[in-house]
Amino acid sequence: MVLNLRLRLLGFPLAVAAAVRVFGAFWLLQTLTLNGRFETPWMAANPDLIPARESWLWLFNAFDSLHFTLIAVHGYSHPEYAYLPGFPILIFLAGRLIGDYWFGAFVVTQILAMGSIAAFQLVAEQYLPTREAFHAALLMSAFPFISVYTTLGYSEPVFLFSTLLAWYFYKKAKIMPASLAAAFAAMTRGYGVVIVLPMIVDLIRSKRYSKLAYPTILPAASIGAWLLFCYFSAGDAFASWSDQRYWQRGGVGDGIKIAQSILHDGLRGLINCCSGVDPTIFWALAAFAILVALTWEVDRLLFIYAAGVSGLLLVVTTYSLSLLRFFPFIFPIWLCFRVKNSVIAAICVAFLIPMTIVVWLYTVAVTFTG
């Protein structure tokens, strides 16, 4: 009886997420079809990139998503080194297996998106009662930036799944699988390596020094392997950083720019540095900062991860708007949502779903959303 309830609670967020994707795709297909012809701006700009028979895949591709599949098909060249290899490797494997790289990218994305929801619920059950964990998973999966960027062909579902898997295995005292998952997180997003910090702190605190080798060596080895690959293929071990500067047009992260402006001109520097920043960013970042602080009450080890990743993102993120995409994928913040009432959770989800579809439409057909 308990097992059946648990399976139902695990399955319901997955069913909701799948339904949102199917309904949203059909609605967007209708909305973007004019005079019997379906087209998105990205499809019009790249007419021969995705085969015509699979034109529906343009519903799941925009902005950075195209780069990952192109890397899987053609390999790395400048300035693609800015995109780390975790996601392209999976696309390459799926493409070889299926015989279609673009469809393979779609399959990998959707599988890991669903896997992330299930993995989060399993992690949440380590901290919350089963029903509250279910509500937290439901709210996380319905949040617009989580839902959209695990639907499109971005690396976010790979990053979220690998960090969740790393922490789940660690909580189950399976240090080597946890470290392997952490290593893959680092190969997907550089700041994914931060997930090993709470592991290392906990192992030192509990004097389990013999276990330290896995979470230190395996992630370091994955990063080292990437640096070696960059050195031998591009002649620059730090090609990722070099190419990132290319995409930034010679600039640096917004956080560094702000710090440089303050150091050079004092607080007056903010006037020049931040004059073009969307003011909505500030309330969003304030809300996320509160959630990060609340993770201290959930698990002080996870607070180390949440605070560490947040700090890095604030410093190195190129476009402040992208923080709206990056911050929701810091999974510990979702453990702060302790909703006991199923009706309240359902009302929240009903409110979030239309917002998700609007953000999806904006991303593939209107403007950059993160």
Residue frames relative to the residue before (quaternion, step in Angstrom):
aa qw qx qy qz dx dy dz
M 1.0000 0.0000 0.0000 0.0000 0.00 0.00 0.00
V 0.6728 0.4802 -0.2858 0.4848 3.57 0.91 -0.98
L 0.6429 0.5253 -0.3191 0.4570 3.59 1.01 -0.85
N 0.6540 0.5153 -0.3154 0.4553 3.59 0.94 -0.89
L 0.6371 0.5157 -0.3221 0.4737 3.58 1.02 -0.82
R 0.6610 0.5145 -0.3077 0.4513 3.57 0.92 -0.90
L 0.6522 0.5077 -0.3132 0.4678 3.58 1.00 -0.83
R 0.6385 0.5157 -0.3262 0.4690 3.58 1.04 -0.76
L 0.6683 0.4971 -0.2984 0.4660 3.56 0.96 -0.85
L 0.6380 0.5041 -0.3231 0.4841 3.58 1.12 -0.63
G 0.7087 0.5003 -0.2594 0.4244 3.55 0.98 -0.90
F 0.6216 0.5970 -0.3560 0.3612 3.58 1.00 -0.74
P 0.6606 0.4745 -0.3409 0.4714 3.69 0.82 -0.76
L 0.6258 0.5319 -0.3427 0.4562 3.60 1.06 -0.68
A 0.6516 0.5120 -0.3114 0.4651 3.57 1.00 -0.85
V 0.6446 0.5127 -0.3217 0.4671 3.59 0.98 -0.83
A 0.6584 0.5115 -0.3074 0.4587 3.60 0.91 -0.93
A 0.6583 0.5003 -0.3075 0.4711 3.59 0.97 -0.86
A 0.6552 0.5166 -0.3151 0.4522 3.59 0.96 -0.86
V 0.6287 0.5267 -0.3341 0.4644 3.60 1.00 -0.78
R 0.6574 0.5103 -0.3107 0.4592 3.58 0.95 -0.84
V 0.6832 0.4812 -0.2957 0.4629 3.60 0.87 -0.92
F 0.6802 0.4739 -0.2950 0.4751 3.59 0.83 -0.98
G 0.6635 0.5168 -0.3088 0.4442 3.58 0.89 -0.93
A 0.6516 0.5175 -0.3193 0.4535 3.59 0.97 -0.85
F 0.6685 0.4878 -0.3088 0.4689 3.60 0.91 -0.86
W 0.6543 0.5081 -0.3170 0.4618 3.59 0.97 -0.82
L 0.6687 0.4916 -0.2993 0.4708 3.58 0.94 -0.90
L 0.6166 0.5475 -0.3457 0.4478 3.59 1.03 -0.77
Q 0.6639 0.4861 -0.2948 0.4858 3.57 0.99 -0.83
T 0.6732 0.5218 -0.2943 0.4335 3.56 0.90 -0.99
L 0.7586 0.3828 -0.1919 0.4910 3.57 0.98 -0.86
T 0.5723 0.5473 -0.3936 0.4669 3.59 1.26 0.30
L 0.0120 0.7975 -0.5994 0.0670 3.55 -0.57 1.22
N 0.8399 0.0005 -0.0554 0.5400 3.56 -0.84 1.08
G 0.7169 -0.4783 0.2382 0.4478 3.53 1.00 0.92
R 0.6742 0.4643 -0.2935 0.4936 3.59 1.26 0.12
F 0.2586 -0.7592 0.5824 0.1325 3.56 -0.75 1.13
E 0.1939 0.7763 -0.5816 0.1465 3.55 -0.91 0.93
T 0.1478 -0.7387 0.6488 0.1075 3.54 -1.18 0.72
P 0.6546 -0.5051 0.3600 0.4322 3.63 -1.15 0.33
W 0.6611 0.5012 -0.3148 0.4611 3.61 1.00 -0.76
M 0.6183 0.5293 -0.3304 0.4779 3.56 1.12 -0.65
A 0.6610 0.5059 -0.3015 0.4650 3.59 0.98 -0.86
A 0.6879 0.4854 -0.2769 0.4632 3.58 1.05 -0.78
N 0.7730 0.2155 -0.1120 0.5860 3.60 1.22 -0.50
P 0.0632 -0.8878 0.4523 0.0565 3.61 0.75 1.05
D 0.7788 0.3351 -0.1841 0.4972 3.62 1.01 -0.64
L 0.4263 0.7443 -0.4440 0.2592 3.59 1.24 0.10
I 0.7639 0.1882 -0.1014 0.6089 3.59 0.88 -0.97
P 0.5423 -0.6410 0.4186 0.3460 3.64 -0.81 0.92
A 0.6023 -0.6098 0.3852 0.3422 3.58 -1.03 0.87
R 0.6334 0.5497 -0.3395 0.4259 3.59 1.04 -0.71
E 0.7406 0.3400 -0.2010 0.5436 3.57 1.27 -0.39
S 0.1841 0.8323 -0.5078 0.1250 3.57 1.12 0.62
W 0.5578 0.6177 -0.3845 0.3993 3.60 1.19 -0.49
L 0.5713 0.6042 -0.3822 0.4031 3.59 1.19 -0.42
W 0.5271 0.6117 -0.4214 0.4128 3.61 1.24 -0.19
L 0.5344 0.5943 -0.4112 0.4384 3.60 1.23 -0.18
F 0.7536 0.3673 -0.1719 0.5173 3.56 1.24 -0.50
N 0.7103 0.4015 -0.2505 0.5211 3.57 1.25 0.29
A 0.2678 0.7150 -0.6147 0.1979 3.54 -1.00 0.98
F 0.8404 0.1632 -0.1246 0.5016 3.55 -1.22 0.53
D 0.8735 -0.0447 0.0257 0.4840 3.62 -0.88 -0.96
S 0.5449 0.6578 -0.4131 0.3157 3.62 1.05 -0.57
L 0.6108 0.5785 -0.3530 0.4095 3.58 1.07 -0.68
H 0.6307 0.5776 -0.3364 0.3942 3.58 1.00 -0.83
F 0.6492 0.5489 -0.3362 0.4053 3.59 0.91 -0.87
T 0.6871 0.4616 -0.2905 0.4800 3.59 0.92 -0.87
L 0.6329 0.5317 -0.3369 0.4508 3.58 1.00 -0.76
I 0.6214 0.5192 -0.3375 0.4799 3.59 1.08 -0.68
A 0.6441 0.5249 -0.3197 0.4554 3.60 0.97 -0.85
V 0.6979 0.4702 -0.2654 0.4705 3.58 1.03 -0.79
H 0.8348 0.2499 -0.0785 0.4843 3.57 0.73 -1.11
G 0.4947 -0.6360 0.4498 0.3854 3.60 1.19 -0.29
Y 0.6599 -0.5333 0.3759 0.3725 3.53 -1.35 0.00
S 0.1417 0.7170 -0.6797 0.0611 3.48 -1.30 0.68
H 0.6166 -0.5376 0.3987 0.4145 3.59 -1.19 0.36
P 0.6701 -0.2245 -0.7045 -0.0657 1.64 -1.93 1.60
E 0.2908 0.8102 -0.4685 0.1988 3.61 1.12 0.67
Y 0.4956 0.6741 -0.4359 0.3317 3.63 1.20 -0.22
A 0.5142 0.6379 -0.4196 0.3906 3.60 1.23 -0.22
Y 0.6861 0.4367 -0.2676 0.5167 3.59 1.23 -0.49
L 0.3513 -0.7765 0.4845 0.1976 3.58 -0.39 1.22
P 0.6110 -0.6774 0.3082 0.2700 3.57 -1.08 0.75
G 0.4194 0.7406 -0.4662 0.2415 3.62 1.17 -0.21
F 0.7286 0.4216 -0.2376 0.4847 3.58 0.73 -1.08
P 0.6559 0.5039 -0.3416 0.4463 3.68 0.82 -0.78
I 0.6022 0.5525 -0.3658 0.4453 3.61 1.06 -0.66
L 0.6752 0.4868 -0.2917 0.4713 3.58 0.90 -0.91
I 0.6313 0.5181 -0.3333 0.4711 3.59 1.02 -0.76
F 0.6361 0.5351 -0.3252 0.4508 3.58 0.98 -0.87
L 0.6741 0.4917 -0.2935 0.4665 3.58 0.89 -0.94
A 0.6711 0.4841 -0.2973 0.4763 3.58 0.93 -0.90
G 0.6470 0.5326 -0.3172 0.4440 3.57 1.00 -0.82
R 0.6507 0.5006 -0.3090 0.4802 3.57 1.01 -0.81
L 0.6688 0.5062 -0.2943 0.4581 3.57 1.01 -0.82
I 0.7498 0.3936 -0.2039 0.4912 3.57 0.89 -0.99
G 0.4052 -0.7091 0.4775 0.3239 3.56 1.10 -0.75
D 0.7285 0.3031 -0.1983 0.5815 3.57 1.28 0.30
Y 0.3169 -0.7988 0.4786 0.1799 3.59 -0.34 1.22
W 0.6614 0.5062 -0.3271 0.4465 3.60 0.94 -0.79
F 0.6655 0.4583 -0.2991 0.5074 3.56 0.99 -0.78
G 0.5978 0.5669 -0.3512 0.4449 3.58 1.11 -0.66
A 0.6357 0.5188 -0.3246 0.4705 3.59 1.02 -0.82
F 0.6335 0.5297 -0.3204 0.4641 3.57 1.02 -0.81
V 0.6717 0.5014 -0.2988 0.4562 3.60 0.89 -0.94
V 0.6464 0.5161 -0.3203 0.4617 3.60 0.90 -0.92
T 0.6599 0.5239 -0.3114 0.4394 3.57 0.88 -0.95
Q 0.7191 0.4535 -0.2725 0.4506 3.58 0.77 -1.01
I 0.6303 0.5296 -0.3407 0.4541 3.61 1.00 -0.74
L 0.7177 0.4359 -0.2613 0.4760 3.57 0.84 -0.95
A 0.5650 0.5642 -0.3883 0.4601 3.59 1.17 -0.46
M 0.6865 0.4551 -0.2782 0.4941 3.58 0.89 -0.93
G 0.6316 0.5358 -0.3286 0.4539 3.55 1.04 -0.76
S 0.6327 0.5419 -0.3284 0.4452 3.58 1.06 -0.73
I 0.6350 0.5233 -0.3295 0.4629 3.58 1.02 -0.79
A 0.6750 0.4802 -0.2915 0.4784 3.58 0.89 -0.94
A 0.6589 0.5090 -0.3144 0.4560 3.59 0.94 -0.87
F 0.6373 0.5188 -0.3404 0.4569 3.59 0.98 -0.77
Q 0.6559 0.5094 -0.3299 0.4489 3.57 0.91 -0.83
L 0.6379 0.5172 -0.3260 0.4684 3.59 1.03 -0.74
V 0.6436 0.4915 -0.3180 0.4931 3.59 1.04 -0.75
A 0.6517 0.5338 -0.3169 0.4358 3.57 0.92 -0.92
E 0.6378 0.5417 -0.3286 0.4379 3.58 1.06 -0.70
Q 0.5664 0.5703 -0.3887 0.4504 3.58 1.26 -0.20
Y 0.7684 0.3510 -0.1584 0.5112 3.59 1.24 -0.50
L 0.7900 0.2696 -0.1074 0.5401 3.58 1.11 -0.69
P 0.5952 -0.5096 0.4554 0.4227 3.59 -1.24 0.27
T 0.6847 -0.5357 0.3017 0.3915 3.57 -1.12 0.72
R 0.6948 0.4725 -0.2952 0.4549 3.61 0.82 -0.91
E 0.6453 0.5009 -0.3255 0.4763 3.60 1.00 -0.71
A 0.6183 0.5280 -0.3377 0.4742 3.58 1.07 -0.71
F 0.6209 0.5404 -0.3195 0.4694 3.56 1.08 -0.79
H 0.6704 0.4875 -0.2968 0.4742 3.59 0.91 -0.89
A 0.6404 0.5223 -0.3277 0.4580 3.60 0.98 -0.81
A 0.6498 0.5066 -0.3126 0.4726 3.60 0.99 -0.83
L 0.6413 0.5327 -0.3151 0.4535 3.56 1.02 -0.83
L 0.6823 0.4816 -0.2842 0.4710 3.58 0.92 -0.92
M 0.6399 0.5227 -0.3297 0.4567 3.57 0.97 -0.83
S 0.7039 0.4826 -0.2778 0.4410 3.59 0.81 -0.99
A 0.7017 0.4581 -0.2663 0.4763 3.61 1.15 -0.59
F 0.4824 0.6686 -0.4474 0.3465 3.60 1.22 -0.25
P 0.5722 -0.6671 0.3336 0.3410 3.64 -0.63 1.07
F 0.7282 0.4296 -0.2775 0.4563 3.62 0.74 -0.94
I 0.5991 0.5143 -0.3632 0.4946 3.61 1.15 -0.48
S 0.6953 0.4964 -0.2821 0.4365 3.56 0.78 -1.06
V 0.7051 0.4716 -0.2814 0.4487 3.59 0.79 -0.99
Y 0.7678 0.3878 -0.2173 0.4613 3.59 0.78 -0.98
T 0.6260 0.4107 -0.3834 0.5408 3.56 1.27 0.37
T 0.5858 0.5253 -0.3729 0.4918 3.57 1.33 0.17
L 0.6847 0.4345 -0.2645 0.5219 3.56 1.00 -0.85
G 0.5999 -0.6143 0.3919 0.3303 3.57 -1.23 0.44
Y 0.2837 0.7474 -0.5362 0.2708 3.56 0.69 1.13
S 0.5831 -0.6003 0.4216 0.3492 3.58 -1.27 0.26
E 0.4068 0.7512 -0.4511 0.2584 3.61 1.24 -0.09
P 0.6775 0.4736 -0.3383 0.4498 3.67 0.79 -0.76
V 0.6120 0.5346 -0.3495 0.4663 3.60 1.11 -0.64
F 0.6615 0.5031 -0.2967 0.4704 3.56 0.93 -0.91
L 0.6807 0.4910 -0.2979 0.4548 3.60 0.82 -0.97
F 0.6731 0.4996 -0.3038 0.4528 3.57 0.87 -0.93
S 0.6916 0.4866 -0.2954 0.4446 3.60 0.86 -0.90
T 0.6600 0.4830 -0.3245 0.4752 3.63 0.98 -0.72
L 0.6374 0.5142 -0.3253 0.4727 3.59 1.01 -0.76
L 0.6569 0.5091 -0.3099 0.4619 3.56 0.94 -0.91
A 0.6228 0.5480 -0.3355 0.4464 3.57 1.01 -0.82
W 0.7206 0.4347 -0.2644 0.4710 3.58 0.82 -0.94
Y 0.6088 0.5471 -0.3568 0.4502 3.61 1.05 -0.67
F 0.6711 0.4799 -0.2994 0.4791 3.57 0.89 -0.91
Y 0.6394 0.5236 -0.3422 0.4471 3.58 0.97 -0.77
K 0.6574 0.5075 -0.3140 0.4601 3.57 0.96 -0.81
K 0.6827 0.4432 -0.2675 0.5157 3.56 1.23 -0.48
A 0.4873 -0.7007 0.3943 0.3408 3.58 1.35 0.29
K 0.4777 0.6199 -0.4673 0.4112 3.58 1.09 0.70
I 0.1682 -0.8692 0.4585 0.0774 3.51 0.38 1.33
M 0.6764 0.5002 -0.3194 0.4361 3.60 0.86 -0.85
P 0.6660 0.4626 -0.3318 0.4821 3.69 0.80 -0.80
A 0.6167 0.5425 -0.3460 0.4536 3.60 1.04 -0.73
S 0.6815 0.4897 -0.2839 0.4639 3.57 0.94 -0.88
L 0.6210 0.5279 -0.3378 0.4707 3.60 1.08 -0.69
A 0.6496 0.5013 -0.3114 0.4793 3.58 0.99 -0.84
A 0.6370 0.5198 -0.3204 0.4705 3.59 1.03 -0.79
A 0.6306 0.5312 -0.3297 0.4599 3.57 1.03 -0.79
F 0.6702 0.4789 -0.3049 0.4780 3.59 0.98 -0.78
A 0.5895 0.5546 -0.3631 0.4616 3.59 1.11 -0.63
A 0.6613 0.5060 -0.2971 0.4674 3.57 1.00 -0.85
M 0.6717 0.4791 -0.2915 0.4840 3.59 1.15 -0.59
T 0.6496 0.4967 -0.3089 0.4857 3.56 1.31 -0.17
R 0.7472 -0.0274 0.0425 0.6627 3.53 1.05 -0.94
G 0.5322 -0.6711 0.4011 0.3248 3.59 -0.68 1.02
Y 0.6950 0.4729 -0.2846 0.4609 3.58 0.94 -0.82
G 0.4381 0.6930 -0.4591 0.3421 3.60 1.25 0.03
V 0.5587 0.6201 -0.3855 0.3934 3.57 1.18 -0.50
V 0.5387 0.6425 -0.3995 0.3708 3.61 1.18 -0.46
I 0.5485 0.6270 -0.4053 0.3764 3.63 1.13 -0.45
V 0.6299 0.5320 -0.3544 0.4411 3.62 1.15 -0.39
L 0.5195 0.6657 -0.4208 0.3316 3.63 1.14 -0.42
P 0.6932 0.4426 -0.3137 0.4746 3.65 0.76 -0.84
M 0.5936 0.5524 -0.3699 0.4535 3.59 1.12 -0.56
I 0.6802 0.4920 -0.2887 0.4604 3.56 0.85 -1.00
V 0.6430 0.5177 -0.3218 0.4638 3.59 0.94 -0.87
D 0.6790 0.4925 -0.2954 0.4572 3.58 0.90 -0.91
L 0.6562 0.5096 -0.3165 0.4578 3.59 0.97 -0.82
I 0.6524 0.4898 -0.3148 0.4852 3.58 1.02 -0.76
R 0.6588 0.5244 -0.3083 0.4427 3.57 0.91 -0.92
S 0.7426 0.3756 -0.2118 0.5125 3.58 1.02 -0.78
K 0.4468 -0.7391 0.4068 0.2975 3.58 1.37 0.26
R 0.4121 0.6717 -0.5035 0.3542 3.57 1.03 0.80
Y 0.0268 -0.8696 0.4929 -0.0122 3.51 0.76 1.13
S 0.6146 0.5731 -0.3536 0.4108 3.59 1.06 -0.64
K 0.6690 0.5077 -0.2925 0.4573 3.58 1.21 -0.48
L 0.5030 0.7048 -0.4013 0.2986 3.58 1.24 -0.23
A 0.5489 0.6586 -0.3981 0.3265 3.57 1.13 -0.58
Y 0.6763 0.5240 -0.3123 0.4129 3.59 0.82 -0.97
P 0.7565 0.3904 -0.2558 0.4581 3.66 0.61 -0.98
T 0.6599 0.4662 -0.3316 0.4870 3.59 1.18 -0.17
I 0.7366 0.4426 -0.2477 0.4475 3.59 0.80 -0.99
L 0.6952 0.5058 -0.3116 0.4046 3.62 0.75 -0.98
P 0.6834 0.4430 -0.3198 0.4841 3.67 0.78 -0.79
A 0.6318 0.5238 -0.3350 0.4629 3.59 1.04 -0.80
A 0.6380 0.5270 -0.3245 0.4582 3.59 1.04 -0.77
S 0.6513 0.5108 -0.3269 0.4562 3.61 0.96 -0.81
I 0.6547 0.4902 -0.3106 0.4843 3.59 0.99 -0.80
G 0.6467 0.5237 -0.3124 0.4582 3.58 1.00 -0.85
A 0.6351 0.5299 -0.3314 0.4541 3.58 1.01 -0.80
W 0.6528 0.5058 -0.3116 0.4700 3.57 1.01 -0.79
L 0.6438 0.5170 -0.3247 0.4613 3.59 0.96 -0.81
L 0.6461 0.5096 -0.3168 0.4718 3.58 1.02 -0.80
F 0.6283 0.5311 -0.3316 0.4618 3.56 0.99 -0.85
C 0.6553 0.5099 -0.3083 0.4643 3.59 0.93 -0.91
Y 0.6523 0.5285 -0.3177 0.4407 3.56 0.97 -0.87
F 0.7401 0.4225 -0.2404 0.4647 3.59 0.83 -0.99
S 0.7294 0.4188 -0.2573 0.4757 3.62 1.05 -0.61
A 0.7967 0.2674 -0.1342 0.5252 3.60 1.07 -0.67
G 0.4510 -0.6947 0.4498 0.3342 3.58 1.26 -0.25
D 0.7151 0.3410 -0.2148 0.5711 3.55 1.30 0.25
A 0.3689 -0.7539 0.4992 0.2153 3.57 -0.43 1.21
F 0.7452 0.3569 -0.1944 0.5287 3.57 1.13 -0.62
A 0.1394 0.8321 -0.5204 0.1320 3.55 1.06 0.81
S 0.5840 0.5829 -0.3788 0.4192 3.59 1.09 -0.62
W 0.6856 0.4662 -0.2772 0.4855 3.55 0.95 -0.91
S 0.6290 0.5363 -0.3357 0.4518 3.59 1.02 -0.79
D 0.7037 0.4544 -0.2688 0.4754 3.56 0.90 -0.92
Q 0.5770 0.5636 -0.3783 0.4542 3.56 1.14 -0.54
R 0.6394 0.5139 -0.3213 0.4730 3.57 1.03 -0.77
Y 0.5890 0.5625 -0.3649 0.4511 3.58 1.13 -0.62
W 0.6895 0.4646 -0.2808 0.4794 3.57 0.86 -0.98
Q 0.6804 0.4576 -0.2826 0.4977 3.56 1.17 -0.56
R 0.3921 -0.7374 0.4556 0.3081 3.57 1.34 0.03
G 0.7693 -0.3854 0.1821 0.4760 3.51 0.85 1.04
G 0.5786 0.6157 -0.3682 0.3881 3.57 1.25 -0.10
V 0.3836 -0.6692 0.5704 0.2824 3.52 -1.31 -0.31
G 0.7367 -0.3934 0.2896 0.4675 3.56 -1.29 -0.06
D 0.6208 -0.5751 0.3842 0.3692 3.56 -1.11 0.69
G 0.6284 0.5457 -0.3420 0.4363 3.58 1.03 -0.75
I 0.6516 0.4925 -0.3087 0.4875 3.57 1.01 -0.81
K 0.6278 0.5382 -0.3374 0.4499 3.58 1.00 -0.80
I 0.6554 0.5081 -0.3111 0.4642 3.57 0.94 -0.89
A 0.6560 0.5090 -0.3106 0.4627 3.60 0.94 -0.93
Q 0.6482 0.5179 -0.3144 0.4613 3.58 0.98 -0.86
S 0.6515 0.5211 -0.3129 0.4539 3.57 0.99 -0.85
I 0.6637 0.4955 -0.3075 0.4685 3.58 0.97 -0.84
L 0.6570 0.5104 -0.3145 0.4571 3.58 0.95 -0.86
H 0.7112 0.4642 -0.2608 0.4591 3.56 0.99 -0.80
D 0.8384 0.1567 -0.0347 0.5209 3.58 0.84 -1.00
G 0.5167 -0.6250 0.4341 0.3923 3.58 1.23 0.15
L 0.7893 -0.2989 0.2130 0.4921 3.58 -1.20 -0.39
R 0.5441 0.6079 -0.4054 0.4124 3.59 1.20 -0.38
G 0.5637 0.6223 -0.3749 0.3929 3.57 1.18 -0.54
L 0.5785 0.6010 -0.3730 0.4063 3.57 1.16 -0.56
I 0.5844 0.5965 -0.3764 0.4013 3.58 1.10 -0.66
N 0.7216 0.4162 -0.2443 0.4964 3.58 0.90 -0.92
C 0.6905 0.5158 -0.2866 0.4183 3.55 0.92 -0.94
C 0.8168 0.2945 -0.1123 0.4833 3.58 0.85 -0.95
S 0.3588 0.7753 -0.4752 0.2106 3.59 1.22 0.13
G 0.7411 0.4068 -0.2364 0.4789 3.59 1.09 -0.61
V 0.4748 0.6890 -0.4358 0.3316 3.60 1.26 0.02
D 0.4738 -0.6563 0.5121 0.2873 3.56 -0.96 0.91
P 0.4298 -0.7410 0.4445 0.2620 3.64 -0.58 1.07
T 0.5499 0.6111 -0.4092 0.3959 3.60 1.16 -0.39
I 0.5224 0.6382 -0.4088 0.3909 3.58 1.22 -0.46
F 0.6648 0.5537 -0.3195 0.3866 3.58 0.91 -0.91
W 0.6869 0.4444 -0.3140 0.4818 3.61 0.88 -0.81
A 0.6164 0.5437 -0.3533 0.4468 3.59 1.06 -0.68
L 0.6735 0.4841 -0.2947 0.4745 3.58 0.93 -0.90
A 0.6149 0.5403 -0.3457 0.4588 3.58 1.06 -0.71
A 0.6528 0.5086 -0.3119 0.4667 3.58 0.98 -0.85
F 0.6702 0.4847 -0.3036 0.4730 3.59 0.94 -0.85
A 0.6090 0.5527 -0.3528 0.4463 3.60 1.05 -0.71
I 0.6373 0.5155 -0.3230 0.4730 3.59 1.02 -0.79
L 0.6580 0.5054 -0.3134 0.4619 3.58 0.95 -0.85
V 0.6259 0.5208 -0.3388 0.4715 3.58 1.00 -0.77
A 0.6480 0.5140 -0.3190 0.4627 3.59 0.95 -0.83
L 0.6593 0.5253 -0.3079 0.4412 3.59 1.02 -0.79
T 0.5571 0.6053 -0.4034 0.4006 3.60 1.15 -0.42
W 0.5016 0.6433 -0.4178 0.4000 3.59 1.25 -0.34
E 0.6917 0.4709 -0.2654 0.4789 3.57 1.06 -0.80
V 0.6333 0.5251 -0.3292 0.4635 3.58 1.20 -0.45
D 0.7445 -0.2177 0.2129 0.5942 3.55 0.79 -1.09
R 0.3730 -0.7635 0.4796 0.2189 3.58 -0.48 1.16
L 0.5851 0.5531 -0.3748 0.4596 3.56 1.19 -0.42
L 0.6759 0.4728 -0.2921 0.4840 3.57 0.94 -0.85
F 0.5567 0.5817 -0.3920 0.4450 3.58 1.17 -0.46
I 0.6025 0.5521 -0.3550 0.4540 3.60 1.04 -0.74
Y 0.6691 0.4879 -0.2946 0.4769 3.57 0.94 -0.91
A 0.6907 0.4917 -0.2926 0.4423 3.59 0.76 -1.03
A 0.6874 0.4714 -0.2844 0.4737 3.59 0.89 -0.93
G 0.6443 0.5385 -0.3211 0.4378 3.59 1.00 -0.83
V 0.6839 0.4651 -0.2870 0.4833 3.59 0.87 -0.95
S 0.6351 0.5370 -0.3339 0.4437 3.60 0.95 -0.85
G 0.6633 0.5117 -0.3047 0.4532 3.57 0.91 -0.91
L 0.6549 0.5071 -0.3125 0.4650 3.57 0.95 -0.86
L 0.6630 0.5169 -0.3081 0.4454 3.56 0.92 -0.91
L 0.6407 0.5337 -0.3275 0.4444 3.58 0.97 -0.82
V 0.6968 0.4763 -0.2686 0.4642 3.55 1.06 -0.75
V 0.8313 0.3192 -0.1294 0.4363 3.58 0.68 -1.10
T 0.5140 0.6587 -0.4366 0.3336 3.63 1.14 -0.33
T 0.4613 -0.7285 0.4438 0.2439 3.55 -0.76 1.10
Y 0.7914 0.1539 -0.0556 0.5890 3.55 0.88 -1.00
S 0.4885 -0.6958 0.4394 0.2901 3.57 -0.64 1.11
L 0.5950 0.5854 -0.3652 0.4122 3.60 1.05 -0.69
S 0.6142 0.5756 -0.3465 0.4140 3.59 1.10 -0.67
L 0.5318 0.6256 -0.4120 0.3951 3.60 1.18 -0.38
L 0.5938 0.5629 -0.3653 0.4440 3.59 1.13 -0.56
R 0.6648 0.4571 -0.2976 0.5104 3.58 1.21 -0.46
F 0.7117 0.4895 -0.2773 0.4207 3.58 0.86 -0.94
F 0.6801 0.5496 -0.3134 0.3704 3.59 0.78 -1.00
P 0.6573 0.5177 -0.3542 0.4176 3.68 0.83 -0.73
F 0.6587 0.5176 -0.3163 0.4451 3.60 1.18 -0.43
I 0.4777 0.5804 -0.4754 0.4570 3.58 1.25 0.36
F 0.3008 -0.8536 0.3856 0.1794 3.53 0.28 1.32
P 0.6043 0.5861 -0.4033 0.3587 3.70 0.88 -0.60
I 0.5778 0.5982 -0.4022 0.3829 3.64 1.06 -0.53
W 0.6518 0.5299 -0.3234 0.4357 3.59 1.10 -0.60
L 0.5663 0.5816 -0.3861 0.4382 3.58 1.25 -0.20
C 0.5778 0.5942 -0.3662 0.4230 3.58 1.29 -0.20
F 0.6268 0.5383 -0.3422 0.4475 3.59 1.23 -0.31
R 0.0204 0.8139 -0.5754 0.0779 3.55 -0.15 1.32
V 0.0705 0.8071 -0.5735 0.1210 3.54 0.19 1.36
K 0.2274 -0.8042 0.5388 0.1061 3.57 -0.58 1.14
N 0.7140 0.4645 -0.2429 0.4641 3.58 1.05 -0.81
S 0.4072 -0.7407 0.4832 0.2281 3.59 -0.63 1.14
V 0.6083 0.5559 -0.3576 0.4394 3.61 1.07 -0.66
I 0.6488 0.5063 -0.3144 0.4731 3.58 0.95 -0.89
A 0.6438 0.5177 -0.3213 0.4629 3.59 0.95 -0.86
A 0.6594 0.5135 -0.3063 0.4557 3.59 0.96 -0.88
I 0.6354 0.5218 -0.3288 0.4647 3.60 1.00 -0.80
C 0.6444 0.5222 -0.3163 0.4604 3.59 0.97 -0.86
V 0.6655 0.4985 -0.3009 0.4669 3.57 0.91 -0.92
A 0.6417 0.5241 -0.3198 0.4597 3.60 0.99 -0.83
F 0.6465 0.5014 -0.3083 0.4853 3.58 1.14 -0.61
L 0.6993 0.5012 -0.2704 0.4321 3.57 0.98 -0.87
I 0.6130 0.6049 -0.3601 0.3586 3.60 0.97 -0.79
P 0.6728 0.4634 -0.3304 0.4727 3.68 0.78 -0.80
M 0.6164 0.5389 -0.3472 0.4573 3.60 1.07 -0.69
T 0.6125 0.5575 -0.3362 0.4483 3.57 1.06 -0.77
I 0.6906 0.4802 -0.2885 0.4574 3.57 0.85 -0.96
V 0.6216 0.5279 -0.3370 0.4706 3.60 1.09 -0.68
V 0.6572 0.4924 -0.3138 0.4766 3.62 0.92 -0.87
W 0.6126 0.5463 -0.3348 0.4629 3.58 1.06 -0.76
L 0.6603 0.4991 -0.3000 0.4743 3.59 0.90 -0.95
Y 0.6590 0.5116 -0.3128 0.4540 3.58 0.87 -0.92
T 0.6805 0.5154 -0.3023 0.4242 3.59 0.91 -0.90
V 0.7608 0.3789 -0.2224 0.4777 3.60 0.85 -0.88
A 0.8311 0.2571 -0.0990 0.4832 3.60 1.10 -0.51
V 0.7658 0.3846 -0.2064 0.4723 3.62 1.13 -0.33
T 0.7995 -0.2315 0.2223 0.5077 3.59 0.40 -1.17
F 0.6399 -0.5036 0.4229 0.3976 3.54 -1.36 0.22
T 0.1148 -0.8269 0.5492 0.0375 3.61 -0.67 1.07
G 0.8047 -0.1604 0.0977 0.5632 3.58 1.21 -0.01
